[in-house]
Amino acid sequence: MHVLPHGSFSGLSKRTTTEGLKEAFSKFGKVVQARVVADRVSGYSKGFSFVRYATLEDAAKGIEGMKGKVS
């Protein structure tokens, strides 16, 4: 079984952008990909996102570091 170094996060503000998400999670390691799921009509965040790190260690640091900041 291959474990991917990523996580999904919910409880985001509708004003959260993909760039802001990547910047926030980059504090904990190398972010390979970050994506905020947005409403097609308004363009605002639907409140959840996906973040992929280069390594499992970075992913664990990101999840732990953002605990309590996003749900």
All heavy atoms as TSV, in Angstrom:
chain	resi	resn	atom	element	x	y	z
A	1	MET	N	N	0.837	-1.177	0.000
A	1	MET	CA	C	0.000	0.000	0.000
A	1	MET	C	C	0.887	1.247	0.000
A	1	MET	O	O	1.842	1.340	0.754
A	1	MET	CB	C	-0.882	-0.020	1.244
A	1	MET	CG	C	-1.817	1.141	1.336
A	1	MET	SD	S	-3.030	0.864	2.634
A	1	MET	CE	C	-2.749	2.301	3.619
A	2	HIS	N	N	0.560	2.202	-0.845
A	2	HIS	CA	C	1.321	3.444	-0.943
A	2	HIS	C	C	0.534	4.562	-0.264
A	2	HIS	O	O	-0.608	4.823	-0.605
A	2	HIS	CB	C	1.559	3.786	-2.406
A	2	HIS	CG	C	2.337	5.032	-2.616
A	2	HIS	ND1	N	3.658	5.136	-2.285
A	2	HIS	CD2	C	1.978	6.236	-3.091
A	2	HIS	CE1	C	4.088	6.356	-2.573
A	2	HIS	NE2	N	3.074	7.039	-3.060
A	3	VAL	N	N	1.152	5.200	0.698
A	3	VAL	CA	C	0.505	6.309	1.407
A	3	VAL	C	C	0.966	7.615	0.777
A	3	VAL	O	O	2.158	7.862	0.644
A	3	VAL	CB	C	0.870	6.295	2.909
A	3	VAL	CG1	C	0.212	7.450	3.618
A	3	VAL	CG2	C	0.462	4.973	3.532
A	4	LEU	N	N	0.010	8.436	0.359
A	4	LEU	CA	C	0.341	9.714	-0.253
A	4	LEU	C	C	0.482	10.792	0.811
A	4	LEU	O	O	-0.285	10.809	1.771
A	4	LEU	CB	C	-0.748	10.125	-1.253
A	4	LEU	CG	C	-0.918	9.193	-2.440
A	4	LEU	CD1	C	-2.115	9.636	-3.267
A	4	LEU	CD2	C	0.326	9.162	-3.284
A	5	PRO	N	N	1.443	11.692	0.641
A	5	PRO	CA	C	1.666	12.760	1.619
A	5	PRO	C	C	0.717	13.939	1.403
A	5	PRO	O	O	1.099	14.989	0.912
A	5	PRO	CB	C	3.110	13.161	1.375
A	5	PRO	CG	C	3.339	12.860	-0.069
A	5	PRO	CD	C	2.489	11.660	-0.378
A	6	HIS	N	N	-0.573	13.736	1.719
A	6	HIS	CA	C	-1.532	14.816	1.517
A	6	HIS	C	C	-2.614	14.787	2.582
A	6	HIS	O	O	-2.725	13.844	3.348
A	6	HIS	CB	C	-2.155	14.736	0.125
A	6	HIS	CG	C	-3.104	13.589	-0.042
A	6	HIS	ND1	N	-2.683	12.331	-0.355
A	6	HIS	CD2	C	-4.448	13.520	0.087
A	6	HIS	CE1	C	-3.738	11.526	-0.418
A	6	HIS	NE2	N	-4.814	12.223	-0.154
A	7	GLY	N	N	-3.411	15.823	2.588
A	7	GLY	CA	C	-4.535	15.887	3.511
A	7	GLY	C	C	-5.622	16.771	2.943
A	7	GLY	O	O	-5.391	17.562	2.042
A	8	SER	N	N	-6.829	16.585	3.468
A	8	SER	CA	C	-7.923	17.471	3.101
A	8	SER	C	C	-8.334	18.222	4.361
A	8	SER	O	O	-8.240	17.701	5.469
A	8	SER	CB	C	-9.091	16.681	2.526
A	8	SER	OG	O	-9.581	15.756	3.466
A	9	PHE	N	N	-8.753	19.451	4.178
A	9	PHE	CA	C	-9.063	20.319	5.306
A	9	PHE	C	C	-10.377	21.037	5.049
A	9	PHE	O	O	-10.652	21.457	3.931
A	9	PHE	CB	C	-7.932	21.337	5.505
A	9	PHE	CG	C	-6.616	20.686	5.754
A	9	PHE	CD1	C	-5.782	20.357	4.701
A	9	PHE	CD2	C	-6.239	20.334	7.034
A	9	PHE	CE1	C	-4.577	19.712	4.914
A	9	PHE	CE2	C	-5.039	19.688	7.261
A	9	PHE	CZ	C	-4.208	19.376	6.211
A	10	SER	N	N	-11.187	21.164	6.096
A	10	SER	CA	C	-12.470	21.852	5.965
A	10	SER	C	C	-12.571	22.962	6.996
A	10	SER	O	O	-11.706	23.117	7.848
A	10	SER	CB	C	-13.615	20.859	6.137
A	10	SER	OG	O	-13.582	20.289	7.427
A	11	GLY	N	N	-13.637	23.733	6.907
A	11	GLY	CA	C	-13.841	24.831	7.838
A	11	GLY	C	C	-13.146	26.111	7.410
A	11	GLY	O	O	-12.924	27.006	8.216
A	12	LEU	N	N	-12.813	26.214	6.128
A	12	LEU	CA	C	-12.120	27.399	5.629
A	12	LEU	C	C	-13.084	28.565	5.429
A	12	LEU	O	O	-14.260	28.373	5.146
A	12	LEU	CB	C	-11.466	27.097	4.276
A	12	LEU	CG	C	-10.483	25.939	4.218
A	12	LEU	CD1	C	-10.021	25.724	2.790
A	12	LEU	CD2	C	-9.314	26.181	5.133
A	13	SER	N	N	-12.563	29.753	5.523
A	13	SER	CA	C	-13.321	30.954	5.204
A	13	SER	C	C	-13.653	30.955	3.720
A	13	SER	O	O	-12.879	30.445	2.900
A	13	SER	CB	C	-12.465	32.189	5.530
A	13	SER	OG	O	-12.961	33.328	4.872
A	14	LYS	N	N	-14.775	31.573	3.361
A	14	LYS	CA	C	-15.127	31.644	1.940
A	14	LYS	C	C	-14.152	32.538	1.169
A	14	LYS	O	O	-14.104	32.500	-0.050
A	14	LYS	CB	C	-16.565	32.111	1.749
A	14	LYS	CG	C	-16.822	33.551	2.083
A	14	LYS	CD	C	-18.272	33.902	1.798
A	14	LYS	CE	C	-18.526	35.381	1.994
A	14	LYS	NZ	N	-19.893	35.724	1.598
A	15	ARG	N	N	-13.362	33.312	1.860
A	15	ARG	CA	C	-12.371	34.200	1.232
A	15	ARG	C	C	-10.999	33.533	1.046
A	15	ARG	O	O	-10.081	34.133	0.498
A	15	ARG	CB	C	-12.188	35.464	2.066
A	15	ARG	CG	C	-13.456	36.245	2.263
A	15	ARG	CD	C	-13.638	37.245	1.175
A	15	ARG	NE	N	-14.798	38.081	1.456
A	15	ARG	CZ	C	-15.499	38.671	0.526
A	15	ARG	NH1	N	-15.161	38.532	-0.725
A	15	ARG	NH2	N	-16.538	39.405	0.828
A	16	THR	N	N	-10.848	32.286	1.504
A	16	THR	CA	C	-9.573	31.571	1.366
A	16	THR	C	C	-9.272	31.326	-0.107
A	16	THR	O	O	-10.133	30.897	-0.862
A	16	THR	CB	C	-9.620	30.223	2.111
A	16	THR	OG1	O	-9.922	30.459	3.482
A	16	THR	CG2	C	-8.294	29.488	2.008
A	17	THR	N	N	-8.027	31.602	-0.493
A	17	THR	CA	C	-7.588	31.376	-1.873
A	17	THR	C	C	-6.579	30.231	-1.899
A	17	THR	O	O	-5.972	29.896	-0.881
A	17	THR	CB	C	-6.918	32.625	-2.459
A	17	THR	OG1	O	-5.726	32.904	-1.703
A	17	THR	CG2	C	-7.857	33.826	-2.443
A	18	THR	N	N	-6.373	29.682	-3.071
A	18	THR	CA	C	-5.369	28.626	-3.227
A	18	THR	C	C	-3.982	29.159	-2.882
A	18	THR	O	O	-3.195	28.482	-2.212
A	18	THR	CB	C	-5.410	28.060	-4.656
A	18	THR	OG1	O	-6.679	27.399	-4.840
A	18	THR	CG2	C	-4.297	27.055	-4.902
A	19	GLU	N	N	-3.691	30.386	-3.278
A	19	GLU	CA	C	-2.378	30.977	-2.994
A	19	GLU	C	C	-2.181	31.145	-1.484
A	19	GLU	O	O	-1.106	30.858	-0.954
A	19	GLU	CB	C	-2.229	32.333	-3.690
A	19	GLU	CG	C	-2.228	32.264	-5.199
A	19	GLU	CD	C	-3.633	32.105	-5.803
A	19	GLU	OE1	O	-4.641	32.464	-5.161
A	19	GLU	OE2	O	-3.725	31.579	-6.925
A	20	GLY	N	N	-3.216	31.632	-0.806
A	20	GLY	CA	C	-3.138	31.803	0.646
A	20	GLY	C	C	-3.000	30.486	1.376
A	20	GLY	O	O	-2.259	30.368	2.357
A	21	LEU	N	N	-3.698	29.471	0.879
A	21	LEU	CA	C	-3.615	28.136	1.465
A	21	LEU	C	C	-2.201	27.585	1.336
A	21	LEU	O	O	-1.611	27.106	2.304
A	21	LEU	CB	C	-4.607	27.204	0.763
A	21	LEU	CG	C	-4.673	25.783	1.275
A	21	LEU	CD1	C	-5.469	25.725	2.568
A	21	LEU	CD2	C	-5.305	24.872	0.236
A	22	LYS	N	N	-1.646	27.689	0.142
A	22	LYS	CA	C	-0.286	27.186	-0.096
A	22	LYS	C	C	0.719	27.918	0.781
A	22	LYS	O	O	1.604	27.293	1.367
A	22	LYS	CB	C	0.081	27.331	-1.572
A	22	LYS	CG	C	1.397	26.677	-1.915
A	22	LYS	CD	C	1.637	26.641	-3.403
A	22	LYS	CE	C	2.922	25.893	-3.698
A	22	LYS	NZ	N	3.164	25.750	-5.126
A	23	GLU	N	N	0.570	29.217	0.903
A	23	GLU	CA	C	1.470	30.004	1.743
A	23	GLU	C	C	1.389	29.563	3.209
A	23	GLU	O	O	2.408	29.389	3.874
A	23	GLU	CB	C	1.123	31.490	1.628
A	23	GLU	CG	C	2.045	32.389	2.395
A	23	GLU	CD	C	1.664	33.854	2.234
A	23	GLU	OE1	O	1.322	34.268	1.110
A	23	GLU	OE2	O	1.713	34.575	3.245
A	24	ALA	N	N	0.175	29.355	3.707
A	24	ALA	CA	C	-0.003	28.954	5.110
A	24	ALA	C	C	0.599	27.577	5.389
A	24	ALA	O	O	1.266	27.376	6.403
A	24	ALA	CB	C	-1.491	28.949	5.464
A	25	PHE	N	N	0.405	26.634	4.475
A	25	PHE	CA	C	0.895	25.277	4.695
A	25	PHE	C	C	2.377	25.124	4.372
A	25	PHE	O	O	3.022	24.192	4.845
A	25	PHE	CB	C	0.051	24.263	3.916
A	25	PHE	CG	C	-1.226	23.907	4.617
A	25	PHE	CD1	C	-2.361	24.676	4.477
A	25	PHE	CD2	C	-1.294	22.792	5.441
A	25	PHE	CE1	C	-3.534	24.368	5.127
A	25	PHE	CE2	C	-2.462	22.463	6.103
A	25	PHE	CZ	C	-3.589	23.250	5.950
A	26	SER	N	N	2.946	26.023	3.585
A	26	SER	CA	C	4.374	25.960	3.234
A	26	SER	C	C	5.272	26.191	4.440
A	26	SER	O	O	6.456	25.842	4.401
A	26	SER	CB	C	4.702	26.984	2.149
A	26	SER	OG	O	4.121	26.597	0.933
A	27	LYS	N	N	4.736	26.746	5.503
A	27	LYS	CA	C	5.520	26.958	6.722
A	27	LYS	C	C	5.987	25.638	7.331
A	27	LYS	O	O	6.910	25.620	8.133
A	27	LYS	CB	C	4.691	27.716	7.760
A	27	LYS	CG	C	4.300	29.095	7.333
A	27	LYS	CD	C	3.355	29.730	8.331
A	27	LYS	CE	C	2.833	31.049	7.808
A	27	LYS	NZ	N	1.785	31.604	8.656
A	28	PHE	N	N	5.350	24.543	6.947
A	28	PHE	CA	C	5.625	23.244	7.568
A	28	PHE	C	C	6.369	22.277	6.654
A	28	PHE	O	O	6.731	21.182	7.082
A	28	PHE	CB	C	4.314	22.611	8.029
A	28	PHE	CG	C	3.524	23.529	8.912
A	28	PHE	CD1	C	2.436	24.223	8.424
A	28	PHE	CD2	C	3.906	23.749	10.229
A	28	PHE	CE1	C	1.723	25.091	9.231
A	28	PHE	CE2	C	3.205	24.618	11.042
A	28	PHE	CZ	C	2.106	25.297	10.540
A	29	GLY	N	N	6.589	22.657	5.405
A	29	GLY	CA	C	7.305	21.781	4.489
A	29	GLY	C	C	7.016	22.161	3.049
A	29	GLY	O	O	6.288	23.116	2.763
A	30	LYS	N	N	7.587	21.397	2.106
A	30	LYS	CA	C	7.440	21.689	0.686
A	30	LYS	C	C	6.064	21.238	0.196
A	30	LYS	O	O	5.774	20.049	0.137
A	30	LYS	CB	C	8.529	21.010	-0.119
A	30	LYS	CG	C	8.441	21.346	-1.584
A	30	LYS	CD	C	9.537	20.741	-2.396
A	30	LYS	CE	C	9.314	21.133	-3.853
A	30	LYS	NZ	N	10.221	20.439	-4.721
A	31	VAL	N	N	5.228	22.214	-0.181
A	31	VAL	CA	C	3.906	21.927	-0.730
A	31	VAL	C	C	4.047	21.724	-2.231
A	31	VAL	O	O	4.534	22.595	-2.946
A	31	VAL	CB	C	2.912	23.075	-0.428
A	31	VAL	CG1	C	1.592	22.839	-1.132
A	31	VAL	CG2	C	2.708	23.225	1.069
A	32	VAL	N	N	3.619	20.552	-2.703
A	32	VAL	CA	C	3.679	20.215	-4.121
A	32	VAL	C	C	2.436	20.733	-4.838
A	32	VAL	O	O	2.511	21.218	-5.965
A	32	VAL	CB	C	3.811	18.684	-4.307
A	32	VAL	CG1	C	3.764	18.297	-5.764
A	32	VAL	CG2	C	5.078	18.181	-3.646
A	33	GLN	N	N	1.291	20.634	-4.153
A	33	GLN	CA	C	0.031	21.072	-4.747
A	33	GLN	C	C	-0.920	21.508	-3.637
A	33	GLN	O	O	-0.977	20.883	-2.581
A	33	GLN	CB	C	-0.591	19.928	-5.543
A	33	GLN	CG	C	-1.877	20.270	-6.236
A	33	GLN	CD	C	-2.426	19.078	-7.007
A	33	GLN	OE1	O	-2.134	17.932	-6.679
A	33	GLN	NE2	N	-3.205	19.351	-8.023
A	34	ALA	N	N	-1.654	22.572	-3.880
A	34	ALA	CA	C	-2.683	23.035	-2.948
A	34	ALA	C	C	-3.871	23.482	-3.779
A	34	ALA	O	O	-3.698	24.093	-4.840
A	34	ALA	CB	C	-2.164	24.187	-2.098
A	35	ARG	N	N	-5.072	23.164	-3.301
A	35	ARG	CA	C	-6.272	23.524	-4.059
A	35	ARG	C	C	-7.421	23.814	-3.121
A	35	ARG	O	O	-7.773	22.979	-2.291
A	35	ARG	CB	C	-6.650	22.389	-4.993
A	35	ARG	CG	C	-7.906	22.664	-5.787
A	35	ARG	CD	C	-8.154	21.565	-6.814
A	35	ARG	NE	N	-9.487	21.742	-7.354
A	35	ARG	CZ	C	-10.506	20.926	-7.115
A	35	ARG	NH1	N	-10.332	19.864	-6.371
A	35	ARG	NH2	N	-11.690	21.161	-7.625
A	36	VAL	N	N	-7.996	24.987	-3.243
A	36	VAL	CA	C	-9.223	25.337	-2.536
A	36	VAL	C	C	-10.370	25.044	-3.495
A	36	VAL	O	O	-10.346	25.480	-4.646
A	36	VAL	CB	C	-9.239	26.828	-2.136
A	36	VAL	CG1	C	-10.597	27.223	-1.583
A	36	VAL	CG2	C	-8.150	27.117	-1.119
A	37	VAL	N	N	-11.357	24.297	-3.031
A	37	VAL	CA	C	-12.521	23.998	-3.860
A	37	VAL	C	C	-13.436	25.220	-3.816
A	37	VAL	O	O	-13.862	25.651	-2.752
A	37	VAL	CB	C	-13.245	22.729	-3.363
A	37	VAL	CG1	C	-14.472	22.446	-4.208
A	37	VAL	CG2	C	-12.297	21.544	-3.382
A	38	ALA	N	N	-13.707	25.791	-5.002
A	38	ALA	CA	C	-14.472	27.031	-5.087
A	38	ALA	C	C	-15.800	26.828	-5.818
A	38	ALA	O	O	-15.928	25.959	-6.694
A	38	ALA	CB	C	-13.651	28.088	-5.820
A	39	ASP	N	N	-16.755	27.658	-5.455
A	39	ASP	CA	C	-18.050	27.683	-6.121
A	39	ASP	C	C	-17.864	28.227	-7.537
A	39	ASP	O	O	-17.175	29.234	-7.728
A	39	ASP	CB	C	-19.005	28.581	-5.326
A	39	ASP	CG	C	-20.379	28.640	-5.951
A	39	ASP	OD1	O	-21.182	27.736	-5.677
A	39	ASP	OD2	O	-20.638	29.604	-6.710
A	40	ARG	N	N	-18.480	27.587	-8.518
A	40	ARG	CA	C	-18.309	28.002	-9.911
A	40	ARG	C	C	-18.893	29.379	-10.196
A	40	ARG	O	O	-18.369	30.116	-11.023
A	40	ARG	CB	C	-18.976	26.996	-10.841
A	40	ARG	CG	C	-18.273	25.692	-10.911
A	40	ARG	CD	C	-18.973	24.790	-11.891
A	40	ARG	NE	N	-18.398	23.458	-11.843
A	40	ARG	CZ	C	-18.799	22.455	-12.571
A	40	ARG	NH1	N	-19.806	22.621	-13.405
A	40	ARG	NH2	N	-18.224	21.293	-12.474
A	41	VAL	N	N	-19.982	29.701	-9.542
A	41	VAL	CA	C	-20.659	30.968	-9.817
A	41	VAL	C	C	-19.991	32.134	-9.091
A	41	VAL	O	O	-19.616	33.133	-9.699
A	41	VAL	CB	C	-22.160	30.878	-9.441
A	41	VAL	CG1	C	-22.837	32.219	-9.626
A	41	VAL	CG2	C	-22.854	29.794	-10.250
A	42	SER	N	N	-19.835	31.996	-7.773
A	42	SER	CA	C	-19.303	33.116	-6.980
A	42	SER	C	C	-17.784	33.183	-6.973
A	42	SER	O	O	-17.205	34.243	-6.768
A	42	SER	CB	C	-19.800	33.026	-5.537
A	42	SER	OG	O	-19.190	31.928	-4.867
A	43	GLY	N	N	-17.135	32.045	-7.162
A	43	GLY	CA	C	-15.678	31.989	-7.083
A	43	GLY	C	C	-15.148	31.872	-5.670
A	43	GLY	O	O	-13.950	31.718	-5.462
A	44	TYR	N	N	-16.042	31.944	-4.675
A	44	TYR	CA	C	-15.640	31.830	-3.274
A	44	TYR	C	C	-15.412	30.371	-2.873
A	44	TYR	O	O	-15.999	29.458	-3.443
A	44	TYR	CB	C	-16.702	32.421	-2.347
A	44	TYR	CG	C	-16.808	33.920	-2.403
A	44	TYR	CD1	C	-18.027	34.528	-2.622
A	44	TYR	CD2	C	-15.692	34.728	-2.220
A	44	TYR	CE1	C	-18.138	35.919	-2.657
A	44	TYR	CE2	C	-15.788	36.109	-2.255
A	44	TYR	CZ	C	-17.012	36.693	-2.479
A	44	TYR	OH	O	-17.111	38.061	-2.519
A	45	SER	N	N	-14.589	30.186	-1.863
A	45	SER	CA	C	-14.303	28.861	-1.320
A	45	SER	C	C	-15.580	28.189	-0.829
A	45	SER	O	O	-16.451	28.829	-0.244
A	45	SER	CB	C	-13.332	28.997	-0.137
A	45	SER	OG	O	-13.260	27.800	0.589
A	46	LYS	N	N	-15.671	26.887	-1.080
A	46	LYS	CA	C	-16.785	26.094	-0.549
A	46	LYS	C	C	-16.480	25.635	0.872
A	46	LYS	O	O	-17.280	24.953	1.485
A	46	LYS	CB	C	-17.058	24.888	-1.439
A	46	LYS	CG	C	-17.730	25.237	-2.741
A	46	LYS	CD	C	-18.146	23.965	-3.461
A	46	LYS	CE	C	-18.993	24.274	-4.666
A	46	LYS	NZ	N	-19.470	23.031	-5.294
A	47	GLY	N	N	-15.298	25.987	1.378
A	47	GLY	CA	C	-14.956	25.675	2.764
A	47	GLY	C	C	-14.045	24.481	2.947
A	47	GLY	O	O	-13.732	24.102	4.064
A	48	PHE	N	N	-13.598	23.865	1.850
A	48	PHE	CA	C	-12.650	22.763	2.011
A	48	PHE	C	C	-11.581	22.800	0.935
A	48	PHE	O	O	-11.717	23.473	-0.074
A	48	PHE	CB	C	-13.358	21.403	2.069
A	48	PHE	CG	C	-14.119	21.020	0.826
A	48	PHE	CD1	C	-13.564	20.167	-0.098
A	48	PHE	CD2	C	-15.406	21.487	0.612
A	48	PHE	CE1	C	-14.264	19.797	-1.236
A	48	PHE	CE2	C	-16.120	21.115	-0.513
A	48	PHE	CZ	C	-15.545	20.274	-1.445
A	49	SER	N	N	-10.486	22.073	1.230
A	49	SER	CA	C	-9.315	22.136	0.354
A	49	SER	C	C	-8.514	20.850	0.418
A	49	SER	O	O	-8.763	19.988	1.257
A	49	SER	CB	C	-8.423	23.292	0.791
A	49	SER	OG	O	-7.921	23.016	2.087
A	50	PHE	N	N	-7.532	20.771	-0.459
A	50	PHE	CA	C	-6.612	19.636	-0.509
A	50	PHE	C	C	-5.189	20.181	-0.582
A	50	PHE	O	O	-4.931	21.140	-1.307
A	50	PHE	CB	C	-6.890	18.763	-1.732
A	50	PHE	CG	C	-8.286	18.226	-1.769
A	50	PHE	CD1	C	-9.287	18.910	-2.441
A	50	PHE	CD2	C	-8.612	17.068	-1.093
A	50	PHE	CE1	C	-10.586	18.429	-2.463
A	50	PHE	CE2	C	-9.907	16.581	-1.107
A	50	PHE	CZ	C	-10.892	17.263	-1.786
A	51	VAL	N	N	-4.292	19.562	0.177
A	51	VAL	CA	C	-2.884	19.968	0.186
A	51	VAL	C	C	-2.036	18.711	0.035
A	51	VAL	O	O	-2.266	17.720	0.720
A	51	VAL	CB	C	-2.513	20.683	1.507
A	51	VAL	CG1	C	-1.037	21.036	1.529
A	51	VAL	CG2	C	-3.372	21.920	1.713
A	52	ARG	N	N	-1.056	18.770	-0.863
A	52	ARG	CA	C	-0.137	17.645	-1.048
A	52	ARG	C	C	1.287	18.127	-0.798
A	52	ARG	O	O	1.724	19.126	-1.365
A	52	ARG	CB	C	-0.239	17.081	-2.454
A	52	ARG	CG	C	0.732	15.911	-2.668
A	52	ARG	CD	C	0.481	15.207	-3.940
A	52	ARG	NE	N	-0.817	14.555	-3.831
A	52	ARG	CZ	C	-1.314	13.752	-4.742
A	52	ARG	NH1	N	-0.652	13.506	-5.837
A	52	ARG	NH2	N	-2.492	13.197	-4.569
A	53	TYR	N	N	1.987	17.408	0.061
A	53	TYR	CA	C	3.384	17.715	0.397
A	53	TYR	C	C	4.332	16.789	-0.344
A	53	TYR	O	O	3.945	15.727	-0.837
A	53	TYR	CB	C	3.603	17.523	1.896
A	53	TYR	CG	C	3.103	18.656	2.755
A	53	TYR	CD1	C	1.852	18.606	3.358
A	53	TYR	CD2	C	3.892	19.778	2.975
A	53	TYR	CE1	C	1.406	19.646	4.156
A	53	TYR	CE2	C	3.452	20.820	3.769
A	53	TYR	CZ	C	2.210	20.742	4.361
A	53	TYR	OH	O	1.773	21.775	5.142
A	54	ALA	N	N	5.609	17.165	-0.374
A	54	ALA	CA	C	6.644	16.367	-1.031
A	54	ALA	C	C	6.921	15.075	-0.269
A	54	ALA	O	O	7.253	14.058	-0.876
A	54	ALA	CB	C	7.928	17.187	-1.177
A	55	THR	N	N	6.796	15.106	1.070
A	55	THR	CA	C	7.102	13.917	1.872
A	55	THR	C	C	6.023	13.688	2.930
A	55	THR	O	O	5.291	14.607	3.298
A	55	THR	CB	C	8.449	14.066	2.615
A	55	THR	OG1	O	8.324	15.098	3.597
A	55	THR	CG2	C	9.591	14.372	1.657
A	56	LEU	N	N	5.974	12.458	3.418
A	56	LEU	CA	C	5.040	12.132	4.498
A	56	LEU	C	C	5.376	12.903	5.769
A	56	LEU	O	O	4.480	13.304	6.512
A	56	LEU	CB	C	5.061	10.627	4.792
A	56	LEU	CG	C	4.406	9.740	3.737
A	56	LEU	CD1	C	4.665	8.269	4.044
A	56	LEU	CD2	C	2.925	10.013	3.659
A	57	GLU	N	N	6.652	13.127	6.004
A	57	GLU	CA	C	7.077	13.863	7.191
A	57	GLU	C	C	6.564	15.303	7.152
A	57	GLU	O	O	6.073	15.829	8.146
A	57	GLU	CB	C	8.608	13.848	7.326
A	57	GLU	CG	C	9.189	12.488	7.635
A	57	GLU	CD	C	9.311	11.565	6.415
A	57	GLU	OE1	O	9.209	12.039	5.247
A	57	GLU	OE2	O	9.480	10.354	6.628
A	58	ASP	N	N	6.686	15.944	5.977
A	58	ASP	CA	C	6.171	17.297	5.825
A	58	ASP	C	C	4.655	17.325	6.003
A	58	ASP	O	O	4.114	18.232	6.630
A	58	ASP	CB	C	6.538	17.877	4.457
A	58	ASP	CG	C	8.004	18.236	4.326
A	58	ASP	OD1	O	8.721	18.243	5.350
A	58	ASP	OD2	O	8.441	18.508	3.195
A	59	ALA	N	N	3.979	16.333	5.459
A	59	ALA	CA	C	2.516	16.257	5.591
A	59	ALA	C	C	2.117	16.142	7.060
A	59	ALA	O	O	1.196	16.824	7.519
A	59	ALA	CB	C	1.971	15.080	4.795
A	60	ALA	N	N	2.820	15.314	7.814
A	60	ALA	CA	C	2.513	15.153	9.241
A	60	ALA	C	C	2.734	16.465	9.991
A	60	ALA	O	O	1.930	16.841	10.852
A	60	ALA	CB	C	3.368	14.040	9.841
A	61	LYS	N	N	3.813	17.186	9.646
A	61	LYS	CA	C	4.083	18.481	10.283
A	61	LYS	C	C	2.994	19.497	9.939
A	61	LYS	O	O	2.573	20.276	10.786
A	61	LYS	CB	C	5.445	19.025	9.845
A	61	LYS	CG	C	6.624	18.324	10.477
A	61	LYS	CD	C	7.901	19.073	10.139
A	61	LYS	CE	C	8.691	18.271	9.147
A	61	LYS	NZ	N	9.928	18.906	8.704
A	62	GLY	N	N	2.543	19.487	8.696
A	62	GLY	CA	C	1.487	20.401	8.265
A	62	GLY	C	C	0.170	20.139	8.962
A	62	GLY	O	O	-0.498	21.063	9.423
A	63	ILE	N	N	-0.194	18.876	9.067
A	63	ILE	CA	C	-1.441	18.508	9.745
A	63	ILE	C	C	-1.372	18.910	11.213
A	63	ILE	O	O	-2.297	19.507	11.750
A	63	ILE	CB	C	-1.719	17.003	9.575
A	63	ILE	CG1	C	-2.071	16.709	8.109
A	63	ILE	CG2	C	-2.841	16.547	10.505
A	63	ILE	CD1	C	-2.074	15.240	7.754
A	64	GLU	N	N	-0.271	18.608	11.859
A	64	GLU	CA	C	-0.102	18.954	13.269
A	64	GLU	C	C	-0.037	20.482	13.465
A	64	GLU	O	O	-0.662	21.028	14.364
A	64	GLU	CB	C	1.161	18.302	13.831
A	64	GLU	CG	C	1.352	18.517	15.313
A	64	GLU	CD	C	0.258	17.919	16.185
A	64	GLU	OE1	O	-0.348	16.902	15.795
A	64	GLU	OE2	O	-0.021	18.500	17.254
A	65	GLY	N	N	0.689	21.148	12.581
A	65	GLY	CA	C	0.861	22.592	12.697
A	65	GLY	C	C	-0.418	23.377	12.482
A	65	GLY	O	O	-0.605	24.448	13.052
A	66	MET	N	N	-1.309	22.858	11.666
A	66	MET	CA	C	-2.557	23.553	11.377
A	66	MET	C	C	-3.713	23.075	12.239
A	66	MET	O	O	-4.818	23.586	12.122
A	66	MET	CB	C	-2.916	23.401	9.905
A	66	MET	CG	C	-1.940	24.085	8.964
A	66	MET	SD	S	-1.743	25.866	9.266
A	66	MET	CE	C	-3.221	26.478	8.483
A	67	LYS	N	N	-3.445	22.138	13.138
A	67	LYS	CA	C	-4.490	21.642	14.035
A	67	LYS	C	C	-5.041	22.797	14.854
A	67	LYS	O	O	-4.300	23.565	15.455
A	67	LYS	CB	C	-3.938	20.575	14.967
A	67	LYS	CG	C	-4.992	19.789	15.705
A	67	LYS	CD	C	-4.380	18.719	16.573
A	67	LYS	CE	C	-3.982	17.557	15.691
A	67	LYS	NZ	N	-3.485	16.416	16.446
A	68	GLY	N	N	-6.354	22.930	14.846
A	68	GLY	CA	C	-6.992	24.021	15.574
A	68	GLY	C	C	-7.140	25.296	14.753
A	68	GLY	O	O	-7.903	26.175	15.083
A	69	LYS	N	N	-6.396	25.379	13.639
A	69	LYS	CA	C	-6.493	26.544	12.763
A	69	LYS	C	C	-7.511	26.299	11.671
A	69	LYS	O	O	-8.158	27.209	11.192
A	69	LYS	CB	C	-5.133	26.881	12.176
A	69	LYS	CG	C	-4.145	27.337	13.237
A	69	LYS	CD	C	-2.814	27.673	12.645
A	69	LYS	CE	C	-1.860	28.257	13.633
A	69	LYS	NZ	N	-1.190	27.305	14.477
A	70	VAL	N	N	-7.625	25.033	11.250
A	70	VAL	CA	C	-8.682	24.590	10.328
A	70	VAL	C	C	-9.241	23.314	10.918
A	70	VAL	O	O	-8.573	22.632	11.676
A	70	VAL	CB	C	-8.143	24.317	8.896
A	70	VAL	CG1	C	-7.701	25.578	8.231
A	70	VAL	CG2	C	-7.056	23.286	8.876
A	71	SER	N	N	-10.483	23.004	10.594
A	71	SER	CA	C	-11.066	21.781	11.158
A	71	SER	C	C	-11.107	20.674	10.141
A	71	SER	O	O	-10.857	20.861	9.002
A	71	SER	CB	C	-12.454	22.059	11.686
A	71	SER	OG	O	-13.261	22.637	10.699
